[in-house]
Amino acid sequence: MRHGSESKPFYLYLRKSSGVYYAEIKDPVSGALLPAKSTGERTYRDAERVAWEWTINGLPVGPSGESRKKPGEAASFELAFQQLNDVPIGQAEAQRILDLLKRRG
């Protein structure tokens, strides 16, 4: 069951298999929900604290979670990735994307 309200910029739900709360953060521009991310918390109150921290300071990125992405930046990436996944891409376009990614590191 999803917990949240229109006044909060996120929804929380308990994943019964693990007993851990997951958060879906809303993109502040579009209102779209970002993919659910584990808060690592087993109580609603602690999960809510984590979700607020992510909303204010950004979502943890990468395995260590040291770097952060603001919800709007994360939503932009998710949208671009989804569009890239949905559009047929030829070999030349794929090579351009690979070249771009290599330049960016």
Secondary structure, 3 states (H helix, E strand, C coil): CEEECCCCCEEEEEECCCCEEEEEEECCCCCCECCCEECCCCCHHHHHHHHHHHHHHCEEECCCCCEEECHHHHHHHHHHHHHHHHCCCCHHHHHHHHHHHHHHC
